[in-house]
Amino acid sequence: MELIFEIRDAEEGGFYARALGHAIFTDAETWDELRANILEAVSLHFEDSPEQPRLVQLHYVKDELIPIEAA
């Protein structure tokens, strides 16, 4: 099983992450801290489950709005 996390910039700084298809959420100030928090959250979420994920994919989404000025 592979878990995919959607990563976005947090409004207050840092990052937040959510697993697609599972109720796993976490956040962090730095990318390295986020990776560690995700691994810990996955471990806790699947603690009592016979099926464990073998791979975690981090999908970083960055939204950017570009205004188009009327001529």
N, CA, C and O atoms as a Tinker XYZ file with bonds, in Angstrom:
   284  protein
     1  N      0.842000   -1.174000    0.000000    73     2
     2  CA     0.000000    0.000000    0.000000    64     1     3
     3  C      0.889000    1.241000    0.000000    63     2     4     5
     4  O      1.928000    1.286000    0.659000    81     3
     5  N      0.455000    2.233000   -0.751000    73     3     6
     6  CA     1.153000    3.519000   -0.801000    64     5     7
     7  C      0.218000    4.594000   -0.283000    63     6     8     9
     8  O     -0.949000    4.644000   -0.673000    81     7
     9  N      0.715000    5.454000    0.590000    73     7    10
    10  CA    -0.052000    6.587000    1.079000    64     9    11
    11  C      0.416000    7.837000    0.360000    63    10    12    13
    12  O      1.614000    8.041000    0.166000    81    11
    13  N     -0.530000    8.668000   -0.034000    73    11    14
    14  CA    -0.194000    9.933000   -0.662000    64    13    15
    15  C     -0.645000   11.054000    0.267000    63    14    16    17
    16  O     -1.806000   11.112000    0.672000    81    15
    17  N      0.283000   11.934000    0.595000    73    15    18
    18  CA    -0.020000   13.098000    1.413000    64    17    19
    19  C     -0.002000   14.338000    0.544000    63    18    20    21
    20  O      0.927000   14.549000   -0.235000    81    19
    21  N     -1.029000   15.153000    0.682000    73    19    22
    22  CA    -1.062000   16.453000    0.030000    64    21    23
    23  C     -0.458000   17.459000    1.008000    63    22    24    25
    24  O     -0.928000   17.606000    2.137000    81    23
    25  N      0.579000   18.139000    0.561000    73    23    26
    26  CA     1.279000   19.117000    1.398000    64    25    27
    27  C      0.968000   20.504000    0.865000    63    26    28    29
    28  O      1.051000   20.747000   -0.338000    81    27
    29  N      0.614000   21.407000    1.759000    73    27    30
    30  CA     0.357000   22.800000    1.383000    64    29    31
    31  C      1.048000   23.727000    2.375000    63    30    32    33
    32  O      1.346000   23.345000    3.507000    81    31
    33  N      1.296000   24.953000    1.924000    73    31    34
    34  CA     1.825000   25.972000    2.822000    64    33    35
    35  C      0.743000   26.349000    3.825000    63    34    36    37
    36  O     -0.414000   26.535000    3.449000    81    35
    37  N      1.106000   26.461000    5.085000    73    35    38
    38  CA     0.170000   26.912000    6.108000    64    37    39
    39  C      0.136000   28.443000    6.100000    63    38    40    41
    40  O      1.162000   29.086000    5.878000    81    39
    41  N     -1.024000   29.015000    6.337000    73    39    42
    42  CA    -1.165000   30.471000    6.314000    64    41    43
    43  C     -0.265000   31.151000    7.330000    63    42    44    45
    44  O      0.251000   32.238000    7.073000    81    43
    45  N     -0.073000   30.524000    8.478000    73    43    46
    46  CA     0.737000   31.113000    9.539000    64    45    47
    47  C      2.221000   30.760000    9.412000    63    46    48    49
    48  O      3.018000   31.077000   10.295000    81    47
    49  N      2.580000   30.112000    8.324000    73    47    50
    50  CA     3.967000   29.688000    8.098000    64    49    51
    51  C      4.101000   28.195000    8.284000    63    50    52    53
    52  O      3.300000   27.571000    8.980000    81    51
    53  N      5.101000   27.631000    7.669000    73    51    54
    54  CA     5.300000   26.195000    7.758000    64    53    55
    55  C      4.424000   25.458000    6.753000    63    54    56    57
    56  O      4.052000   26.006000    5.716000    81    55
    57  N      4.097000   24.200000    7.078000    73    55    58
    58  CA     3.362000   23.336000    6.171000    64    57    59
    59  C      2.287000   22.561000    6.919000    63    58    60    61
    60  O      2.381000   22.356000    8.129000    81    59
    61  N      1.270000   22.137000    6.189000    73    59    62
    62  CA     0.334000   21.154000    6.742000    64    61    63
    63  C      0.145000   20.050000    5.713000    63    62    64    65
    64  O      0.288000   20.254000    4.507000    81    63
    65  N     -0.182000   18.876000    6.233000    73    63    66
    66  CA    -0.282000   17.694000    5.379000    64    65    67
    67  C     -1.526000   16.905000    5.735000    63    66    68    69
    68  O     -1.935000   16.838000    6.894000    81    67
    69  N     -2.125000   16.300000    4.695000    73    67    70
    70  CA    -3.256000   15.403000    4.918000    64    69    71
    71  C     -3.119000   14.223000    3.983000    63    70    72    73
    72  O     -2.742000   14.375000    2.821000    81    71
    73  N     -3.425000   13.051000    4.495000    73    71    74
    74  CA    -3.367000   11.834000    3.695000    64    73    75
    75  C     -4.640000   11.725000    2.877000    63    74    76    77
    76  O     -5.736000   11.949000    3.389000    81    75
    77  N     -4.495000   11.384000    1.618000    73    75    78
    78  CA    -5.657000   11.196000    0.756000    64    77    79
    79  C     -6.263000    9.825000    1.047000    63    78    80    81
    80  O     -5.582000    8.804000    0.943000    81    79
    81  N     -7.543000    9.808000    1.411000    73    79    82
    82  CA    -8.232000    8.552000    1.678000    64    81    83
    83  C     -8.115000    8.040000    3.096000    63    82    84    85
    84  O     -8.659000    6.984000    3.420000    81    83
    85  N     -7.417000    8.769000    3.947000    73    83    86
    86  CA    -7.268000    8.366000    5.358000    64    85    87
    87  C     -7.363000    9.611000    6.225000    63    86    88    89
    88  O     -7.036000   10.708000    5.773000    81    87
    89  N     -7.801000    9.454000    7.447000    73    87    90
    90  CA    -7.922000   10.568000    8.386000    64    89    91
    91  C     -6.598000   10.781000    9.113000    63    90    92    93
    92  O     -6.494000   10.567000   10.320000    81    91
    93  N     -5.595000   11.205000    8.360000    73    91    94
    94  CA    -4.274000   11.476000    8.935000    64    93    95
    95  C     -3.905000   12.902000    8.556000    63    94    96    97
    96  O     -3.834000   13.242000    7.375000    81    95
    97  N     -3.669000   13.733000    9.564000    73    95    98
    98  CA    -3.326000   15.138000    9.371000    64    97    99
    99  C     -2.172000   15.500000   10.286000    63    98   100   101
   100  O     -2.073000   14.981000   11.398000    81    99
   101  N     -1.300000   16.386000    9.830000    73    99   102
   102  CA    -0.221000   16.876000   10.674000    64   101   103
   103  C      0.291000   18.188000   10.092000    63   102   104   105
   104  O     -0.064000   18.567000    8.975000    81   103
   105  N      1.127000   18.875000   10.862000    73   103   106
   106  CA     1.734000   20.115000   10.387000    64   105   107
   107  C      3.114000   20.263000   10.995000    63   106   108   109
   108  O      3.496000   19.507000   11.888000    81   107
   109  N      3.864000   21.249000   10.501000    73   107   110
   110  CA     5.224000   21.478000   11.005000    64   109   111
   111  C      5.730000   22.811000   10.481000    63   110   112   113
   112  O      5.185000   23.373000    9.531000    81   111
   113  N      6.768000   23.298000   11.110000    73   111   114
   114  CA     7.401000   24.553000   10.695000    64   113   115
   115  C      8.395000   24.352000    9.558000    63   114   116   117
   116  O      8.555000   25.236000    8.717000    81   115
   117  N      9.068000   23.199000    9.521000    73   115   118
   118  CA    10.080000   22.943000    8.492000    64   117   119
   119  C      9.741000   21.661000    7.739000    63   118   120   121
   120  O      8.942000   20.845000    8.199000    81   119
   121  N     10.367000   21.500000    6.569000    73   119   122
   122  CA    10.137000   20.304000    5.757000    64   121   123
   123  C     10.621000   19.046000    6.471000    63   122   124   125
   124  O      9.940000   18.021000    6.448000    81   123
   125  N     11.787000   19.114000    7.101000    73   123   126
   126  CA    12.315000   17.940000    7.815000    64   125   127
   127  C     11.421000   17.554000    8.987000    63   126   128   129
   128  O     11.184000   16.370000    9.226000    81   127
   129  N     10.929000   18.541000    9.711000    73   127   130
   130  CA    10.014000   18.280000   10.823000    64   129   131
   131  C      8.705000   17.676000   10.294000    63   130   132   133
   132  O      8.137000   16.782000   10.921000    81   131
   133  N      8.234000   18.158000    9.155000    73   131   134
   134  CA     7.012000   17.629000    8.557000    64   133   135
   135  C      7.174000   16.161000    8.192000    63   134   136   137
   136  O      6.292000   15.348000    8.467000    81   135
   137  N      8.295000   15.823000    7.577000    73   135   138
   138  CA     8.550000   14.419000    7.222000    64   137   139
   139  C      8.518000   13.529000    8.460000    63   138   140   141
   140  O      7.909000   12.459000    8.443000    81   139
   141  N      9.168000   13.966000    9.526000    73   139   142
   142  CA     9.184000   13.187000   10.768000    64   141   143
   143  C      7.778000   13.068000   11.353000    63   142   144   145
   144  O      7.392000   12.000000   11.827000    81   143
   145  N      7.008000   14.161000   11.322000    73   143   146
   146  CA     5.638000   14.140000   11.855000    64   145   147
   147  C      4.737000   13.219000   11.041000    63   146   148   149
   148  O      3.884000   12.528000   11.597000    81   147
   149  N      4.925000   13.209000    9.729000    73   147   150
   150  CA     4.131000   12.326000    8.871000    64   149   151
   151  C      4.422000   10.864000    9.189000    63   150   152   153
   152  O      3.497000   10.063000    9.324000    81   151
   153  N      5.690000   10.516000    9.308000    73   151   154
   154  CA     6.045000    9.133000    9.633000    64   153   155
   155  C      5.477000    8.709000   10.986000    63   154   156   157
   156  O      5.009000    7.582000   11.142000    81   155
   157  N      5.520000    9.612000   11.958000    73   155   158
   158  CA     4.964000    9.304000   13.275000    64   157   159
   159  C      3.441000    9.148000   13.196000    63   158   160   161
   160  O      2.884000    8.226000   13.793000    81   159
   161  N      2.768000   10.039000   12.466000    73   159   162
   162  CA     1.319000    9.967000   12.335000    64   161   163
   163  C      0.884000    8.685000   11.624000    63   162   164   165
   164  O     -0.104000    8.062000   12.013000    81   163
   165  N      1.617000    8.295000   10.590000    73   163   166
   166  CA     1.305000    7.056000    9.865000    64   165   167
   167  C      1.489000    5.857000   10.786000    63   166   168   169
   168  O      0.654000    4.953000   10.811000    81   167
   169  N      2.568000    5.851000   11.532000    73   167   170
   170  CA     2.838000    4.755000   12.462000    64   169   171
   171  C      1.713000    4.609000   13.492000    63   170   172   173
   172  O      1.267000    3.498000   13.780000    81   171
   173  N      1.262000    5.736000   14.040000    73   171   174
   174  CA     0.182000    5.693000   15.032000    64   173   175
   175  C     -1.144000    5.287000   14.396000    63   174   176   177
   176  O     -1.906000    4.523000   14.989000    81   175
   177  N     -1.423000    5.785000   13.213000    73   175   178
   178  CA    -2.688000    5.479000   12.541000    64   177   179
   179  C     -2.817000    3.988000   12.222000    63   178   180   181
   180  O     -3.901000    3.418000   12.349000    81   179
   181  N     -1.731000    3.363000   11.817000    73   179   182
   182  CA    -1.764000    1.954000   11.426000    64   181   183
   183  C     -1.221000    1.028000   12.514000    63   182   184   185
   184  O     -0.892000   -0.126000   12.240000    81   183
   185  N     -1.127000    1.526000   13.734000    73   183   186
   186  CA    -0.548000    0.774000   14.855000    64   185   187
   187  C     -1.181000   -0.598000   15.046000    63   186   188   189
   188  O     -0.468000   -1.583000   15.242000    81   187
   189  N     -2.491000   -0.677000   14.994000    73   187   190
   190  CA    -3.191000   -1.948000   15.233000    64   189   191
   191  C     -3.705000   -2.594000   13.953000    63   190   192   193
   192  O     -4.511000   -3.523000   14.008000    81   191
   193  N     -3.256000   -2.118000   12.821000    73   191   194
   194  CA    -3.744000   -2.626000   11.544000    64   193   195
   195  C     -2.808000   -3.703000   11.001000    63   194   196   197
   196  O     -1.588000   -3.559000   11.079000    81   195
   197  N     -3.367000   -4.778000   10.453000    73   195   198
   198  CA    -2.512000   -5.815000    9.867000    64   197   199
   199  C     -1.855000   -5.346000    8.562000    63   198   200   201
   200  O     -0.800000   -5.850000    8.176000    81   199
   201  N     -2.481000   -4.388000    7.896000    73   199   202
   202  CA    -1.923000   -3.870000    6.647000    64   201   203
   203  C     -1.182000   -2.558000    6.913000    63   202   204   205
   204  O     -1.770000   -1.589000    7.394000    81   203
   205  N      0.086000   -2.541000    6.602000    73   203   206
   206  CA     0.927000   -1.367000    6.819000    64   205   207
   207  C      1.365000   -0.779000    5.479000    63   206   208   209
   208  O      1.677000   -1.526000    4.552000    81   207
   209  N      1.391000    0.534000    5.367000    73   207   210
   210  CA     1.883000    1.126000    4.122000    64   209   211
   211  C      3.377000    0.861000    3.946000    63   210   212   213
   212  O      4.130000    0.814000    4.918000    81   211
   213  N      3.791000    0.690000    2.695000    73   211   214
   214  CA     5.193000    0.450000    2.385000    64   213   215
   215  C      5.883000    1.708000    1.866000    63   214   216   217
   216  O      7.111000    1.791000    1.841000    81   215
   217  N      5.081000    2.677000    1.454000    73   215   218
   218  CA     5.635000    3.873000    0.846000    64   217   219
   219  C      4.733000    5.059000    1.139000    63   218   220   221
   220  O      3.508000    4.941000    1.119000    81   219
   221  N      5.348000    6.202000    1.412000    73   219   222
   222  CA     4.612000    7.450000    1.609000    64   221   223
   223  C      5.087000    8.424000    0.542000    63   222   224   225
   224  O      6.281000    8.690000    0.408000    81   223
   225  N      4.133000    8.949000   -0.211000    73   223   226
   226  CA     4.458000    9.942000   -1.239000    64   225   227
   227  C      3.988000   11.307000   -0.755000    63   226   228   229
   228  O      2.847000   11.466000   -0.319000    81   227
   229  N      4.881000   12.290000   -0.835000    73   227   230
   230  CA     4.543000   13.658000   -0.453000    64   229   231
   231  C      4.308000   14.460000   -1.720000    63   230   232   233
   232  O      5.205000   14.608000   -2.549000    81   231
   233  N      3.107000   14.970000   -1.863000    73   231   234
   234  CA     2.732000   15.747000   -3.041000    64   233   235
   235  C      2.562000   17.196000   -2.594000    63   234   236   237
   236  O      1.564000   17.542000   -1.962000    81   235
   237  N      3.543000   18.043000   -2.924000    73   235   238
   238  CA     3.537000   19.446000   -2.506000    64   237   239
   239  C      2.748000   20.274000   -3.504000    63   238   240   241
   240  O      3.074000   20.315000   -4.691000    81   239
   241  N      1.705000   20.935000   -3.011000    73   239   242
   242  CA     0.839000   21.755000   -3.853000    64   241   243
   243  C      1.050000   23.208000   -3.483000    63   242   244   245
   244  O      0.904000   23.596000   -2.323000    81   243
   245  N      1.391000   23.998000   -4.466000    73   243   246
   246  CA     1.596000   25.420000   -4.212000    64   245   247
   247  C      0.645000   26.193000   -5.115000    63   246   248   249
   248  O      0.772000   26.166000   -6.339000    81   247
   249  N     -0.301000   26.874000   -4.502000    73   247   250
   250  CA    -1.242000   27.699000   -5.247000    64   249   251
   251  C     -0.658000   29.092000   -5.428000    63   250   252   253
   252  O     -0.068000   29.660000   -4.509000    81   251
   253  N     -0.829000   29.620000   -6.605000    73   251   254
   254  CA    -0.367000   30.982000   -6.881000    64   253   255
   255  C     -1.407000   31.657000   -7.763000    63   254   256   257
   256  O     -1.817000   31.122000   -8.793000    81   255
   257  N     -1.818000   32.832000   -7.340000    73   255   258
   258  CA    -2.771000   33.617000   -8.108000    64   257   259
   259  C     -2.033000   34.754000   -8.794000    63   258   260   261
   260  O     -1.282000   35.495000   -8.160000    81   259
   261  N     -2.252000   34.881000  -10.071000    73   259   262
   262  CA    -1.609000   35.937000  -10.846000    64   261   263
   263  C     -2.726000   36.832000  -11.397000    63   262   264   265
   264  O     -3.510000   36.395000  -12.239000    81   263
   265  N     -2.799000   38.076000  -10.927000    73   263   266
   266  CA    -3.847000   38.948000  -11.456000    64   265   267
   267  C     -3.577000   39.351000  -12.908000    63   266   268   269
   268  O     -2.438000   39.621000  -13.290000    81   267
   269  N     -4.630000   39.383000  -13.693000    73   267   270
   270  CA    -4.537000   39.833000  -15.061000    64   269   271
   271  C     -5.212000   41.199000  -15.113000    63   270   272   273
   272  O     -6.409000   41.343000  -14.863000    81   271
   273  N     -4.413000   42.170000  -15.441000    73   271   274
   274  CA    -4.938000   43.532000  -15.436000    64   273   275
   275  C     -5.633000   43.822000  -16.764000    63   274   276   277
   276  O     -5.124000   43.505000  -17.839000    81   275
   277  N     -6.792000   44.425000  -16.655000    73   275   278
   278  CA    -7.541000   44.785000  -17.866000    64   277   279
   279  C     -6.820000   45.902000  -18.601000    63   278   280   281
   280  O     -6.346000   46.858000  -17.986000    81   279
   281  N     -6.742000   45.778000  -19.896000    73   279   282
   282  CA    -6.055000   46.796000  -20.691000    64   281   283
   283  C     -7.005000   47.871000  -21.157000    63   282   284
   284  O     -6.591000   48.807000  -21.840000    81   283
